[in-house]
Amino acid sequence: MNESRPSARGIDRRTLFRSAAGVTAALGVASVVNLASAGSASAYGWSRTLQQGSSGSDVVELQIRVGGWAAASAQQTYVAWDGAFGPATAAAVTRFQSAYGLGADGVVGPQTQSALNSLEASDGSTAHFNWSEFYSKDGAAFNNGKVAAATVKENVRRLMYKLEAVRKKAGNSAITINSGFRSISHNAASGGASNSMHLYGVAADIVVSGHSTLQTYRIAETCGFSGLEAYSNSWQHVDSRVQYPSYGSGSWWWESGVA
């Protein structure tokens, strides 16, 4: 049975979340869709209950938002953005529900949809991350990479939702983005690989407050990231390269895997 559509927010979720930053919540612990069609998802309007067997663009949006709940322990797996609600999507939903204190039944009804929407910000980013945190450090914003700026922005949005899961699993600890998207020239100046995932907006170098790089690495191994640089650095590189085969880096790379 279809359910009523949640009302739009009057308050920016990021403002709401950050005003309560000192409160720690209870923890639970590959088709590429048309990026342009999914580019504006702020105040997303869920028009029905979603469950195993559902399909469509709303399932794609669900898969983006629960992508960071891909596994319960270190595992080379991810939630595909294919619009088909199968067992992997249901398992990710269940983990998300457990982490947010909801009934963990794998069915996406009004309460789960409200929790998913609580992670939105009014500008289409997410509750704990700003677009500007991911801008190229040379002032290019999302321009001059290997794909169009609009595609970079959508890629970054999908990355943000995985990072929201990292943050939640780390006890709601703040995450600093040392490097997000890089323009071609900035990547070269930084000594980045010629086909770095930063050039597409699907990678970030992060520091999680109060956590060692090894601890961050272990969390990231549960979040659907297919690219993890060595945890011997003072930051942790995370990317989703396997979900973007057209970018030319379709193999898993867990440089210091602890699975």
Secondary structure as the mmCIF struct_conf table of DSSP 4:
data_model
#
loop_
_struct_conf.conf_type_id
_struct_conf.id
_struct_conf.beg_label_comp_id
_struct_conf.beg_label_asym_id
_struct_conf.beg_label_seq_id
_struct_conf.end_label_comp_id
_struct_conf.end_label_asym_id
_struct_conf.end_label_seq_id
HELX_LH_PP_P HELX_LH_PP_P1 SER A 4 ARG A 9
BEND BEND1 GLY A 10 ILE A 11
HELX_RH_AL_P HELX_RH_AL_P1 ARG A 13 SER A 19
TURN_TY1_P TURN_TY1_P1 ALA A 20 GLY A 22
HELX_LH_PP_P HELX_LH_PP_P2 VAL A 23 LEU A 27
TURN_TY1_P TURN_TY1_P2 LEU A 35 LEU A 35
HELX_RH_3T_P HELX_RH_3T_P1 ALA A 36 ALA A 38
BEND BEND2 GLY A 39 GLY A 39
TURN_TY1_P TURN_TY1_P3 SER A 42 ALA A 43
BEND BEND3 ARG A 48 ARG A 48
STRN STRN1 LEU A 50 LEU A 50
TURN_TY1_P TURN_TY1_P4 GLN A 52 GLY A 53
STRN STRN2 SER A 55 SER A 55
BEND BEND4 GLY A 56 GLY A 56
HELX_RH_AL_P HELX_RH_AL_P2 SER A 57 ARG A 65
TURN_TY1_P TURN_TY1_P5 VAL A 66 VAL A 66
HELX_RH_3T_P HELX_RH_3T_P2 GLY A 67 TRP A 69
BEND BEND5 ALA A 70 ALA A 70
BEND BEND6 ALA A 72 ALA A 74
BEND BEND7 GLN A 76 GLN A 76
BEND BEND8 ASP A 82 GLY A 83
STRN STRN3 ALA A 84 ALA A 84
HELX_RH_AL_P HELX_RH_AL_P3 PRO A 87 ALA A 99
TURN_TY1_P TURN_TY1_P6 TYR A 100 GLY A 101
BEND BEND9 LEU A 102 LEU A 102
BEND BEND10 ASP A 105 GLY A 106
STRN STRN4 VAL A 108 VAL A 108
HELX_RH_AL_P HELX_RH_AL_P4 PRO A 110 ASN A 117
TURN_TY1_P TURN_TY1_P7 SER A 118 LEU A 119
STRN STRN5 GLU A 120 GLU A 120
TURN_TY1_P TURN_TY1_P8 SER A 122 ASP A 123
BEND BEND11 GLY A 124 SER A 125
STRN STRN6 THR A 126 THR A 126
TURN_TY1_P TURN_TY1_P9 ALA A 127 HIS A 128
STRN STRN7 PHE A 129 PHE A 129
HELX_RH_3T_P HELX_RH_3T_P3 TRP A 131 PHE A 134
BEND BEND12 TYR A 135 TYR A 135
STRN STRN8 SER A 136 SER A 136
TURN_TY1_P TURN_TY1_P10 LYS A 137 ALA A 140
STRN STRN9 ALA A 141 ALA A 141
TURN_TY1_P TURN_TY1_P11 PHE A 142 PHE A 142
BEND BEND13 ASN A 144 VAL A 147
HELX_RH_AL_P HELX_RH_AL_P5 ALA A 149 LYS A 169
TURN_TY1_P TURN_TY1_P12 ALA A 170 GLY A 171
BEND BEND14 ASN A 172 ASN A 172
STRN STRN10 ILE A 175 SER A 179
HELX_RH_AL_P HELX_RH_AL_P6 ILE A 184 ALA A 189
TURN_TY1_P TURN_TY1_P13 SER A 190 GLY A 191
TURN_TY1_P TURN_TY1_P14 SER A 194 ASN A 195
HELX_RH_3T_P HELX_RH_3T_P4 MET A 197 TYR A 200
TURN_TY1_P TURN_TY1_P15 GLY A 201 GLY A 201
STRN STRN11 ALA A 203 VAL A 208
TURN_TY1_P TURN_TY1_P16 SER A 209 GLY A 210
HELX_RH_AL_P HELX_RH_AL_P7 THR A 213 ALA A 220
TURN_TY1_P TURN_TY1_P17 GLU A 221 GLY A 224
BEND BEND15 SER A 226 SER A 226
STRN STRN12 GLY A 227 LEU A 228
TURN_TY1_P TURN_TY1_P18 TYR A 231 SER A 232
BEND BEND16 ASN A 233 TRP A 235
STRN STRN13 GLN A 236 ASP A 239
HELX_RH_3T_P HELX_RH_3T_P5 ARG A 241 GLN A 243
HELX_RH_3T_P HELX_RH_3T_P6 PRO A 245 TYR A 247
TURN_TY1_P TURN_TY1_P19 GLY A 248 GLY A 248
BEND BEND17 SER A 251 SER A 251
STRN STRN14 TRP A 253 TRP A 254
TURN_TY1_P TURN_TY1_P20 GLU A 255 SER A 256
#
